[in-house]
Amino acid sequence: MVVLEGTGNIVTGGKLVDEKRNNANNLGGSSITGGNSQAVVKGDMLIVPANTPHQVIPTGGAPIVLMTLHVPHPPMNWPPAN
């Protein structure tokens, strides 16, 4: 993810609190316990590995605007043989 505007803290790792399945591919929760918090500002970029809990907490009294990109793993037989 890339911070386009604002400031915040990104918490990664740890364990989801009140874990629930949002859809077939995503879990959600009310917060994260035991994660690592990193302060971020406009221009920062962060890569969150697959299956890693993560939470965005705005700071500074304004919203934080992020650009996110989800890159799924390619299928086992990718790339196809020529």
PyMOL Python script that loads the backbone (N, CA, C, O; Angstrom):
from pymol import cmd

cmd.read_pdbstr("""\
ATOM      1  N   MET A   1       0.843  -1.171   0.000  1.00  0.00           N
ATOM      2  CA  MET A   1       0.000   0.000   0.000  1.00  0.00           C
ATOM      3  C   MET A   1       0.889   1.234   0.000  1.00  0.00           C
ATOM      4  O   MET A   1       2.016   1.203   0.493  1.00  0.00           O
ATOM      5  N   VAL A   2       0.368   2.320  -0.559  1.00  0.00           N
ATOM      6  CA  VAL A   2       1.084   3.589  -0.625  1.00  0.00           C
ATOM      7  C   VAL A   2       0.215   4.651   0.043  1.00  0.00           C
ATOM      8  O   VAL A   2      -0.980   4.744  -0.241  1.00  0.00           O
ATOM      9  N   VAL A   3       0.804   5.448   0.924  1.00  0.00           N
ATOM     10  CA  VAL A   3       0.082   6.531   1.584  1.00  0.00           C
ATOM     11  C   VAL A   3       0.042   7.731   0.638  1.00  0.00           C
ATOM     12  O   VAL A   3       1.078   8.323   0.334  1.00  0.00           O
ATOM     13  N   LEU A   4      -1.154   8.086   0.177  1.00  0.00           N
ATOM     14  CA  LEU A   4      -1.316   9.213  -0.741  1.00  0.00           C
ATOM     15  C   LEU A   4      -1.546  10.527  -0.004  1.00  0.00           C
ATOM     16  O   LEU A   4      -1.078  11.578  -0.442  1.00  0.00           O
ATOM     17  N   GLU A   5      -2.261  10.470   1.109  1.00  0.00           N
ATOM     18  CA  GLU A   5      -2.554  11.664   1.924  1.00  0.00           C
ATOM     19  C   GLU A   5      -2.685  11.252   3.379  1.00  0.00           C
ATOM     20  O   GLU A   5      -3.092  10.131   3.683  1.00  0.00           O
ATOM     21  N   GLY A   6      -2.338  12.162   4.274  1.00  0.00           N
ATOM     22  CA  GLY A   6      -2.564  11.944   5.693  1.00  0.00           C
ATOM     23  C   GLY A   6      -1.437  11.193   6.379  1.00  0.00           C
ATOM     24  O   GLY A   6      -0.390  10.911   5.796  1.00  0.00           O
ATOM     25  N   THR A   7      -1.693  10.882   7.639  1.00  0.00           N
ATOM     26  CA  THR A   7      -0.743  10.145   8.476  1.00  0.00           C
ATOM     27  C   THR A   7      -1.501   9.074   9.233  1.00  0.00           C
ATOM     28  O   THR A   7      -2.720   9.148   9.391  1.00  0.00           O
ATOM     29  N   GLY A   8      -0.765   8.081   9.698  1.00  0.00           N
ATOM     30  CA  GLY A   8      -1.416   7.035  10.473  1.00  0.00           C
ATOM     31  C   GLY A   8      -0.418   6.037  10.999  1.00  0.00           C
ATOM     32  O   GLY A   8       0.795   6.197  10.868  1.00  0.00           O
ATOM     33  N   ASN A   9      -0.959   5.017  11.590  1.00  0.00           N
ATOM     34  CA  ASN A   9      -0.181   3.875  12.049  1.00  0.00           C
ATOM     35  C   ASN A   9      -0.721   2.642  11.344  1.00  0.00           C
ATOM     36  O   ASN A   9      -1.934   2.455  11.247  1.00  0.00           O
ATOM     37  N   ILE A  10       0.178   1.806  10.854  1.00  0.00           N
ATOM     38  CA  ILE A  10      -0.195   0.545  10.241  1.00  0.00           C
ATOM     39  C   ILE A  10       0.275  -0.552  11.184  1.00  0.00           C
ATOM     40  O   ILE A  10       1.465  -0.650  11.483  1.00  0.00           O
ATOM     41  N   VAL A  11      -0.645  -1.366  11.648  1.00  0.00           N
ATOM     42  CA  VAL A  11      -0.323  -2.475  12.535  1.00  0.00           C
ATOM     43  C   VAL A  11      -0.311  -3.745  11.681  1.00  0.00           C
ATOM     44  O   VAL A  11      -1.272  -4.022  10.964  1.00  0.00           O
ATOM     45  N   THR A  12       0.782  -4.517  11.761  1.00  0.00           N
ATOM     46  CA  THR A  12       0.878  -5.769  11.021  1.00  0.00           C
ATOM     47  C   THR A  12       1.275  -6.893  11.965  1.00  0.00           C
ATOM     48  O   THR A  12       1.914  -6.669  12.993  1.00  0.00           O
ATOM     49  N   GLY A  13       0.882  -8.108  11.594  1.00  0.00           N
ATOM     50  CA  GLY A  13       1.193  -9.271  12.412  1.00  0.00           C
ATOM     51  C   GLY A  13       0.233  -9.399  13.572  1.00  0.00           C
ATOM     52  O   GLY A  13      -0.831  -8.780  13.572  1.00  0.00           O
ATOM     53  N   GLY A  14       0.592 -10.181  14.540  1.00  0.00           N
ATOM     54  CA  GLY A  14      -0.269 -10.378  15.696  1.00  0.00           C
ATOM     55  C   GLY A  14      -1.462 -11.258  15.384  1.00  0.00           C
ATOM     56  O   GLY A  14      -1.420 -12.089  14.478  1.00  0.00           O
ATOM     57  N   LYS A  15      -2.528 -11.064  16.149  1.00  0.00           N
ATOM     58  CA  LYS A  15      -3.732 -11.877  16.022  1.00  0.00           C
ATOM     59  C   LYS A  15      -4.962 -10.985  15.981  1.00  0.00           C
ATOM     60  O   LYS A  15      -5.066 -10.006  16.719  1.00  0.00           O
ATOM     61  N   LEU A  16      -5.898 -11.347  15.094  1.00  0.00           N
ATOM     62  CA  LEU A  16      -7.156 -10.614  15.008  1.00  0.00           C
ATOM     63  C   LEU A  16      -7.981 -10.823  16.270  1.00  0.00           C
ATOM     64  O   LEU A  16      -8.055 -11.934  16.793  1.00  0.00           O
ATOM     65  N   VAL A  17      -8.602  -9.751  16.756  1.00  0.00           N
ATOM     66  CA  VAL A  17      -9.527  -9.815  17.890  1.00  0.00           C
ATOM     67  C   VAL A  17     -10.936  -9.907  17.309  1.00  0.00           C
ATOM     68  O   VAL A  17     -11.266  -9.185  16.368  1.00  0.00           O
ATOM     69  N   ASP A  18     -11.772 -10.792  17.865  1.00  0.00           N
ATOM     70  CA  ASP A  18     -13.147 -11.001  17.367  1.00  0.00           C
ATOM     71  C   ASP A  18     -13.129 -11.370  15.882  1.00  0.00           C
ATOM     72  O   ASP A  18     -13.880 -10.809  15.083  1.00  0.00           O
ATOM     73  N   GLU A  19     -12.268 -12.314  15.529  1.00  0.00           N
ATOM     74  CA  GLU A  19     -12.084 -12.713  14.132  1.00  0.00           C
ATOM     75  C   GLU A  19     -13.389 -13.200  13.509  1.00  0.00           C
ATOM     76  O   GLU A  19     -14.155 -13.933  14.134  1.00  0.00           O
ATOM     77  N   LYS A  20     -13.632 -12.777  12.257  1.00  0.00           N
ATOM     78  CA  LYS A  20     -14.781 -13.262  11.493  1.00  0.00           C
ATOM     79  C   LYS A  20     -14.397 -13.283  10.013  1.00  0.00           C
ATOM     80  O   LYS A  20     -13.541 -12.516   9.573  1.00  0.00           O
ATOM     81  N   ARG A  21     -15.031 -14.155   9.264  1.00  0.00           N
ATOM     82  CA  ARG A  21     -14.768 -14.256   7.829  1.00  0.00           C
ATOM     83  C   ARG A  21     -15.625 -13.226   7.103  1.00  0.00           C
ATOM     84  O   ARG A  21     -16.852 -13.241   7.210  1.00  0.00           O
ATOM     85  N   ASN A  22     -14.959 -12.314   6.349  1.00  0.00           N
ATOM     86  CA  ASN A  22     -15.671 -11.294   5.576  1.00  0.00           C
ATOM     87  C   ASN A  22     -16.141 -11.841   4.232  1.00  0.00           C
ATOM     88  O   ASN A  22     -17.232 -11.510   3.767  1.00  0.00           O
ATOM     89  N   ASN A  23     -15.320 -12.672   3.615  1.00  0.00           N
ATOM     90  CA  ASN A  23     -15.644 -13.331   2.350  1.00  0.00           C
ATOM     91  C   ASN A  23     -14.725 -14.537   2.216  1.00  0.00           C
ATOM     92  O   ASN A  23     -13.988 -14.862   3.146  1.00  0.00           O
ATOM     93  N   ALA A  24     -14.764 -15.201   1.070  1.00  0.00           N
ATOM     94  CA  ALA A  24     -13.994 -16.435   0.901  1.00  0.00           C
ATOM     95  C   ALA A  24     -12.490 -16.240   1.082  1.00  0.00           C
ATOM     96  O   ALA A  24     -11.783 -17.187   1.427  1.00  0.00           O
ATOM     97  N   ASN A  25     -11.994 -15.028   0.854  1.00  0.00           N
ATOM     98  CA  ASN A  25     -10.550 -14.791   0.889  1.00  0.00           C
ATOM     99  C   ASN A  25     -10.068 -13.928   2.044  1.00  0.00           C
ATOM    100  O   ASN A  25      -8.860 -13.798   2.236  1.00  0.00           O
ATOM    101  N   ASN A  26     -10.977 -13.329   2.826  1.00  0.00           N
ATOM    102  CA  ASN A  26     -10.549 -12.353   3.829  1.00  0.00           C
ATOM    103  C   ASN A  26     -11.188 -12.584   5.183  1.00  0.00           C
ATOM    104  O   ASN A  26     -12.374 -12.892   5.298  1.00  0.00           O
ATOM    105  N   LEU A  27     -10.354 -12.422   6.214  1.00  0.00           N
ATOM    106  CA  LEU A  27     -10.825 -12.400   7.592  1.00  0.00           C
ATOM    107  C   LEU A  27     -10.795 -10.970   8.081  1.00  0.00           C
ATOM    108  O   LEU A  27     -10.013 -10.161   7.580  1.00  0.00           O
ATOM    109  N   GLY A  28     -11.631 -10.644   9.047  1.00  0.00           N
ATOM    110  CA  GLY A  28     -11.639  -9.316   9.654  1.00  0.00           C
ATOM    111  C   GLY A  28     -11.735  -9.455  11.156  1.00  0.00           C
ATOM    112  O   GLY A  28     -11.915 -10.555  11.679  1.00  0.00           O
ATOM    113  N   GLY A  29     -11.614  -8.337  11.845  1.00  0.00           N
ATOM    114  CA  GLY A  29     -11.723  -8.335  13.288  1.00  0.00           C
ATOM    115  C   GLY A  29     -11.868  -6.912  13.789  1.00  0.00           C
ATOM    116  O   GLY A  29     -11.754  -5.957  13.021  1.00  0.00           O
ATOM    117  N   SER A  30     -12.120  -6.775  15.080  1.00  0.00           N
ATOM    118  CA  SER A  30     -12.299  -5.442  15.664  1.00  0.00           C
ATOM    119  C   SER A  30     -10.970  -4.724  15.882  1.00  0.00           C
ATOM    120  O   SER A  30     -10.929  -3.494  15.916  1.00  0.00           O
ATOM    121  N   SER A  31      -9.885  -5.483  16.030  1.00  0.00           N
ATOM    122  CA  SER A  31      -8.550  -4.910  16.215  1.00  0.00           C
ATOM    123  C   SER A  31      -7.528  -6.032  16.086  1.00  0.00           C
ATOM    124  O   SER A  31      -7.868  -7.166  15.750  1.00  0.00           O
ATOM    125  N   ILE A  32      -6.276  -5.697  16.358  1.00  0.00           N
ATOM    126  CA  ILE A  32      -5.187  -6.663  16.347  1.00  0.00           C
ATOM    127  C   ILE A  32      -4.475  -6.598  17.690  1.00  0.00           C
ATOM    128  O   ILE A  32      -4.215  -5.513  18.209  1.00  0.00           O
ATOM    129  N   THR A  33      -4.164  -7.747  18.243  1.00  0.00           N
ATOM    130  CA  THR A  33      -3.377  -7.787  19.468  1.00  0.00           C
ATOM    131  C   THR A  33      -2.014  -8.401  19.157  1.00  0.00           C
ATOM    132  O   THR A  33      -1.912  -9.373  18.408  1.00  0.00           O
ATOM    133  N   GLY A  34      -0.971  -7.817  19.744  1.00  0.00           N
ATOM    134  CA  GLY A  34       0.368  -8.363  19.579  1.00  0.00           C
ATOM    135  C   GLY A  34       1.037  -8.044  18.255  1.00  0.00           C
ATOM    136  O   GLY A  34       2.045  -8.663  17.915  1.00  0.00           O
ATOM    137  N   GLY A  35       0.498  -7.084  17.491  1.00  0.00           N
ATOM    138  CA  GLY A  35       1.110  -6.717  16.213  1.00  0.00           C
ATOM    139  C   GLY A  35       2.192  -5.670  16.377  1.00  0.00           C
ATOM    140  O   GLY A  35       2.430  -5.167  17.475  1.00  0.00           O
ATOM    141  N   ASN A  36       2.844  -5.348  15.272  1.00  0.00           N
ATOM    142  CA  ASN A  36       3.866  -4.294  15.243  1.00  0.00           C
ATOM    143  C   ASN A  36       3.281  -3.061  14.591  1.00  0.00           C
ATOM    144  O   ASN A  36       2.717  -3.147  13.501  1.00  0.00           O
ATOM    145  N   SER A  37       3.404  -1.913  15.240  1.00  0.00           N
ATOM    146  CA  SER A  37       2.858  -0.658  14.740  1.00  0.00           C
ATOM    147  C   SER A  37       3.963   0.170  14.094  1.00  0.00           C
ATOM    148  O   SER A  37       5.044   0.339  14.658  1.00  0.00           O
ATOM    149  N   GLN A  38       3.672   0.678  12.906  1.00  0.00           N
ATOM    150  CA  GLN A  38       4.623   1.515  12.163  1.00  0.00           C
ATOM    151  C   GLN A  38       3.937   2.822  11.783  1.00  0.00           C
ATOM    152  O   GLN A  38       2.887   2.804  11.140  1.00  0.00           O
ATOM    153  N   ALA A  39       4.517   3.956  12.171  1.00  0.00           N
ATOM    154  CA  ALA A  39       3.976   5.261  11.768  1.00  0.00           C
ATOM    155  C   ALA A  39       4.243   5.464  10.278  1.00  0.00           C
ATOM    156  O   ALA A  39       5.340   5.179   9.797  1.00  0.00           O
ATOM    157  N   VAL A  40       3.235   5.960   9.546  1.00  0.00           N
ATOM    158  CA  VAL A  40       3.390   6.217   8.111  1.00  0.00           C
ATOM    159  C   VAL A  40       2.903   7.623   7.786  1.00  0.00           C
ATOM    160  O   VAL A  40       2.020   8.162   8.454  1.00  0.00           O
ATOM    161  N   VAL A  41       3.497   8.209   6.743  1.00  0.00           N
ATOM    162  CA  VAL A  41       3.140   9.544   6.265  1.00  0.00           C
ATOM    163  C   VAL A  41       3.039   9.499   4.741  1.00  0.00           C
ATOM    164  O   VAL A  41       3.403   8.505   4.113  1.00  0.00           O
ATOM    165  N   LYS A  42       2.549  10.567   4.170  1.00  0.00           N
ATOM    166  CA  LYS A  42       2.411  10.672   2.723  1.00  0.00           C
ATOM    167  C   LYS A  42       3.718  10.274   2.027  1.00  0.00           C
ATOM    168  O   LYS A  42       4.798  10.749   2.377  1.00  0.00           O
ATOM    169  N   GLY A  43       3.589   9.384   1.026  1.00  0.00           N
ATOM    170  CA  GLY A  43       4.745   8.926   0.271  1.00  0.00           C
ATOM    171  C   GLY A  43       5.317   7.595   0.732  1.00  0.00           C
ATOM    172  O   GLY A  43       6.080   6.963   0.002  1.00  0.00           O
ATOM    173  N   ASP A  44       4.954   7.160   1.944  1.00  0.00           N
ATOM    174  CA  ASP A  44       5.457   5.873   2.434  1.00  0.00           C
ATOM    175  C   ASP A  44       4.794   4.721   1.695  1.00  0.00           C
ATOM    176  O   ASP A  44       3.644   4.821   1.268  1.00  0.00           O
ATOM    177  N   MET A  45       5.537   3.617   1.548  1.00  0.00           N
ATOM    178  CA  MET A  45       5.018   2.417   0.923  1.00  0.00           C
ATOM    179  C   MET A  45       5.265   1.245   1.857  1.00  0.00           C
ATOM    180  O   MET A  45       6.310   1.161   2.502  1.00  0.00           O
ATOM    181  N   LEU A  46       4.298   0.347   1.924  1.00  0.00           N
ATOM    182  CA  LEU A  46       4.386  -0.797   2.815  1.00  0.00           C
ATOM    183  C   LEU A  46       3.870  -2.025   2.085  1.00  0.00           C
ATOM    184  O   LEU A  46       2.814  -1.977   1.454  1.00  0.00           O
ATOM    185  N   ILE A  47       4.609  -3.128   2.168  1.00  0.00           N
ATOM    186  CA  ILE A  47       4.173  -4.396   1.598  1.00  0.00           C
ATOM    187  C   ILE A  47       3.750  -5.290   2.753  1.00  0.00           C
ATOM    188  O   ILE A  47       4.515  -5.520   3.690  1.00  0.00           O
ATOM    189  N   VAL A  48       2.526  -5.789   2.676  1.00  0.00           N
ATOM    190  CA  VAL A  48       1.998  -6.690   3.694  1.00  0.00           C
ATOM    191  C   VAL A  48       1.947  -8.084   3.084  1.00  0.00           C
ATOM    192  O   VAL A  48       1.199  -8.310   2.132  1.00  0.00           O
ATOM    193  N   PRO A  49       2.730  -9.026   3.614  1.00  0.00           N
ATOM    194  CA  PRO A  49       2.728 -10.386   3.056  1.00  0.00           C
ATOM    195  C   PRO A  49       1.349 -11.039   3.151  1.00  0.00           C
ATOM    196  O   PRO A  49       0.532 -10.674   3.996  1.00  0.00           O
ATOM    197  N   ALA A  50       1.109 -11.998   2.277  1.00  0.00           N
ATOM    198  CA  ALA A  50      -0.152 -12.744   2.278  1.00  0.00           C
ATOM    199  C   ALA A  50      -0.415 -13.345   3.658  1.00  0.00           C
ATOM    200  O   ALA A  50       0.505 -13.777   4.353  1.00  0.00           O
ATOM    201  N   ASN A  51      -1.678 -13.361   4.030  1.00  0.00           N
ATOM    202  CA  ASN A  51      -2.152 -13.965   5.290  1.00  0.00           C
ATOM    203  C   ASN A  51      -1.606 -13.284   6.534  1.00  0.00           C
ATOM    204  O   ASN A  51      -1.546 -13.901   7.597  1.00  0.00           O
ATOM    205  N   THR A  52      -1.208 -12.021   6.421  1.00  0.00           N
ATOM    206  CA  THR A  52      -0.722 -11.253   7.566  1.00  0.00           C
ATOM    207  C   THR A  52      -1.813 -10.286   8.013  1.00  0.00           C
ATOM    208  O   THR A  52      -2.259  -9.461   7.215  1.00  0.00           O
ATOM    209  N   PRO A  53      -2.258 -10.366   9.278  1.00  0.00           N
ATOM    210  CA  PRO A  53      -3.235  -9.391   9.754  1.00  0.00           C
ATOM    211  C   PRO A  53      -2.662  -7.979   9.624  1.00  0.00           C
ATOM    212  O   PRO A  53      -1.474  -7.765   9.862  1.00  0.00           O
ATOM    213  N   HIS A  54      -3.508  -7.017   9.246  1.00  0.00           N
ATOM    214  CA  HIS A  54      -3.064  -5.626   9.154  1.00  0.00           C
ATOM    215  C   HIS A  54      -4.234  -4.694   9.424  1.00  0.00           C
ATOM    216  O   HIS A  54      -5.383  -5.000   9.104  1.00  0.00           O
ATOM    217  N   GLN A  55      -3.916  -3.545  10.024  1.00  0.00           N
ATOM    218  CA  GLN A  55      -4.923  -2.563  10.423  1.00  0.00           C
ATOM    219  C   GLN A  55      -4.358  -1.169  10.191  1.00  0.00           C
ATOM    220  O   GLN A  55      -3.193  -0.902  10.486  1.00  0.00           O
ATOM    221  N   VAL A  56      -5.195  -0.285   9.659  1.00  0.00           N
ATOM    222  CA  VAL A  56      -4.812   1.107   9.416  1.00  0.00           C
ATOM    223  C   VAL A  56      -5.504   1.975  10.458  1.00  0.00           C
ATOM    224  O   VAL A  56      -6.723   1.914  10.613  1.00  0.00           O
ATOM    225  N   ILE A  57      -4.721   2.786  11.175  1.00  0.00           N
ATOM    226  CA  ILE A  57      -5.261   3.680  12.200  1.00  0.00           C
ATOM    227  C   ILE A  57      -4.877   5.104  11.832  1.00  0.00           C
ATOM    228  O   ILE A  57      -3.707   5.471  11.949  1.00  0.00           O
ATOM    229  N   PRO A  58      -5.847   5.929  11.383  1.00  0.00           N
ATOM    230  CA  PRO A  58      -5.528   7.326  11.039  1.00  0.00           C
ATOM    231  C   PRO A  58      -5.065   8.103  12.273  1.00  0.00           C
ATOM    232  O   PRO A  58      -5.538   7.858  13.383  1.00  0.00           O
ATOM    233  N   THR A  59      -4.139   9.040  12.070  1.00  0.00           N
ATOM    234  CA  THR A  59      -3.699   9.953  13.130  1.00  0.00           C
ATOM    235  C   THR A  59      -3.705  11.362  12.555  1.00  0.00           C
ATOM    236  O   THR A  59      -3.916  11.540  11.355  1.00  0.00           O
ATOM    237  N   GLY A  60      -3.482  12.342  13.377  1.00  0.00           N
ATOM    238  CA  GLY A  60      -3.379  13.709  12.881  1.00  0.00           C
ATOM    239  C   GLY A  60      -4.717  14.396  12.657  1.00  0.00           C
ATOM    240  O   GLY A  60      -4.748  15.502  12.118  1.00  0.00           O
ATOM    241  N   GLY A  61      -5.828  13.773  13.057  1.00  0.00           N
ATOM    242  CA  GLY A  61      -7.122  14.419  12.963  1.00  0.00           C
ATOM    243  C   GLY A  61      -7.723  14.489  11.571  1.00  0.00           C
ATOM    244  O   GLY A  61      -8.694  15.216  11.365  1.00  0.00           O
ATOM    245  N   ALA A  62      -7.180  13.761  10.614  1.00  0.00           N
ATOM    246  CA  ALA A  62      -7.707  13.770   9.249  1.00  0.00           C
ATOM    247  C   ALA A  62      -7.676  12.340   8.708  1.00  0.00           C
ATOM    248  O   ALA A  62      -6.952  11.491   9.229  1.00  0.00           O
ATOM    249  N   PRO A  63      -8.457  12.078   7.669  1.00  0.00           N
ATOM    250  CA  PRO A  63      -8.420  10.731   7.080  1.00  0.00           C
ATOM    251  C   PRO A  63      -7.056  10.420   6.479  1.00  0.00           C
ATOM    252  O   PRO A  63      -6.300  11.322   6.120  1.00  0.00           O
ATOM    253  N   ILE A  64      -6.757   9.142   6.377  1.00  0.00           N
ATOM    254  CA  ILE A  64      -5.572   8.697   5.659  1.00  0.00           C
ATOM    255  C   ILE A  64      -6.072   8.075   4.353  1.00  0.00           C
ATOM    256  O   ILE A  64      -7.018   7.288   4.357  1.00  0.00           O
ATOM    257  N   VAL A  65      -5.438   8.429   3.250  1.00  0.00           N
ATOM    258  CA  VAL A  65      -5.826   7.926   1.930  1.00  0.00           C
ATOM    259  C   VAL A  65      -4.722   6.999   1.453  1.00  0.00           C
ATOM    260  O   VAL A  65      -3.561   7.396   1.350  1.00  0.00           O
ATOM    261  N   LEU A  66      -5.101   5.749   1.161  1.00  0.00           N
ATOM    262  CA  LEU A  66      -4.146   4.737   0.739  1.00  0.00           C
ATOM    263  C   LEU A  66      -4.472   4.234  -0.658  1.00  0.00           C
ATOM    264  O   LEU A  66      -5.637   4.181  -1.053  1.00  0.00           O
ATOM    265  N   MET A  67      -3.444   3.867  -1.397  1.00  0.00           N
ATOM    266  CA  MET A  67      -3.626   3.125  -2.635  1.00  0.00           C
ATOM    267  C   MET A  67      -3.168   1.703  -2.321  1.00  0.00           C
ATOM    268  O   MET A  67      -2.034   1.489  -1.893  1.00  0.00           O
ATOM    269  N   THR A  68      -4.054   0.738  -2.535  1.00  0.00           N
ATOM    270  CA  THR A  68      -3.709  -0.640  -2.244  1.00  0.00           C
ATOM    271  C   THR A  68      -3.759  -1.469  -3.519  1.00  0.00           C
ATOM    272  O   THR A  68      -4.473  -1.144  -4.468  1.00  0.00           O
ATOM    273  N   LEU A  69      -2.993  -2.533  -3.515  1.00  0.00           N
ATOM    274  CA  LEU A  69      -2.924  -3.440  -4.650  1.00  0.00           C
ATOM    275  C   LEU A  69      -2.818  -4.851  -4.109  1.00  0.00           C
ATOM    276  O   LEU A  69      -1.927  -5.155  -3.316  1.00  0.00           O
ATOM    277  N   HIS A  70      -3.726  -5.713  -4.538  1.00  0.00           N
ATOM    278  CA  HIS A  70      -3.693  -7.110  -4.131  1.00  0.00           C
ATOM    279  C   HIS A  70      -3.167  -7.921  -5.299  1.00  0.00           C
ATOM    280  O   HIS A  70      -3.741  -7.907  -6.387  1.00  0.00           O
ATOM    281  N   VAL A  71      -2.080  -8.623  -5.069  1.00  0.00           N
ATOM    282  CA  VAL A  71      -1.461  -9.439  -6.118  1.00  0.00           C
ATOM    283  C   VAL A  71      -1.560 -10.894  -5.684  1.00  0.00           C
ATOM    284  O   VAL A  71      -0.805 -11.334  -4.817  1.00  0.00           O
ATOM    285  N   PRO A  72      -2.488 -11.650  -6.281  1.00  0.00           N
ATOM    286  CA  PRO A  72      -2.628 -13.053  -5.883  1.00  0.00           C
ATOM    287  C   PRO A  72      -1.467 -13.894  -6.404  1.00  0.00           C
ATOM    288  O   PRO A  72      -0.807 -13.536  -7.379  1.00  0.00           O
ATOM    289  N   HIS A  73      -1.236 -15.013  -5.736  1.00  0.00           N
ATOM    290  CA  HIS A  73      -0.207 -15.944  -6.203  1.00  0.00           C
ATOM    291  C   HIS A  73      -0.646 -16.527  -7.542  1.00  0.00           C
ATOM    292  O   HIS A  73      -1.832 -16.802  -7.725  1.00  0.00           O
ATOM    293  N   PRO A  74       0.279 -16.724  -8.487  1.00  0.00           N
ATOM    294  CA  PRO A  74      -0.088 -17.348  -9.761  1.00  0.00           C
ATOM    295  C   PRO A  74      -0.419 -18.833  -9.547  1.00  0.00           C
ATOM    296  O   PRO A  74       0.007 -19.428  -8.557  1.00  0.00           O
ATOM    297  N   PRO A  75      -1.174 -19.423 -10.470  1.00  0.00           N
ATOM    298  CA  PRO A  75      -1.477 -20.853 -10.355  1.00  0.00           C
ATOM    299  C   PRO A  75      -0.204 -21.691 -10.403  1.00  0.00           C
ATOM    300  O   PRO A  75       0.838 -21.228 -10.867  1.00  0.00           O
ATOM    301  N   MET A  76      -0.296 -22.904  -9.928  1.00  0.00           N
ATOM    302  CA  MET A  76       0.864 -23.806  -9.856  1.00  0.00           C
ATOM    303  C   MET A  76       1.516 -24.030 -11.215  1.00  0.00           C
ATOM    304  O   MET A  76       2.734 -24.195 -11.281  1.00  0.00           O
ATOM    305  N   ASN A  77       0.746 -24.040 -12.299  1.00  0.00           N
ATOM    306  CA  ASN A  77       1.280 -24.331 -13.624  1.00  0.00           C
ATOM    307  C   ASN A  77       1.615 -23.062 -14.411  1.00  0.00           C
ATOM    308  O   ASN A  77       1.619 -23.084 -15.642  1.00  0.00           O
ATOM    309  N   TRP A  78       1.896 -21.958 -13.714  1.00  0.00           N
ATOM    310  CA  TRP A  78       2.227 -20.697 -14.385  1.00  0.00           C
ATOM    311  C   TRP A  78       3.718 -20.482 -14.308  1.00  0.00           C
ATOM    312  O   TRP A  78       4.276 -20.728 -13.239  1.00  0.00           O
ATOM    313  N   PRO A  79       4.407 -20.054 -15.324  1.00  0.00           N
ATOM    314  CA  PRO A  79       3.875 -19.780 -16.671  1.00  0.00           C
ATOM    315  C   PRO A  79       3.682 -21.086 -17.446  1.00  0.00           C
ATOM    316  O   PRO A  79       4.335 -22.091 -17.168  1.00  0.00           O
ATOM    317  N   PRO A  80       2.772 -21.049 -18.422  1.00  0.00           N
ATOM    318  CA  PRO A  80       2.556 -22.260 -19.210  1.00  0.00           C
ATOM    319  C   PRO A  80       3.798 -22.624 -20.026  1.00  0.00           C
ATOM    320  O   PRO A  80       4.557 -21.752 -20.446  1.00  0.00           O
ATOM    321  N   ALA A  81       3.986 -23.902 -20.236  1.00  0.00           N
ATOM    322  CA  ALA A  81       5.119 -24.380 -21.037  1.00  0.00           C
ATOM    323  C   ALA A  81       4.921 -23.977 -22.489  1.00  0.00           C
ATOM    324  O   ALA A  81       3.793 -23.959 -22.982  1.00  0.00           O
ATOM    325  N   ASN A  82       6.000 -23.658 -23.169  1.00  0.00           N
ATOM    326  CA  ASN A  82       5.900 -23.267 -24.596  1.00  0.00           C
ATOM    327  C   ASN A  82       5.764 -24.465 -25.490  1.00  0.00           C
ATOM    328  O   ASN A  82       5.670 -24.318 -26.709  1.00  0.00           O
TER     329      ASN A  82
END
""", "prot")
cmd.dss("prot")
cmd.show_as("cartoon", "prot")
cmd.util.cbc("prot")
cmd.orient("prot")
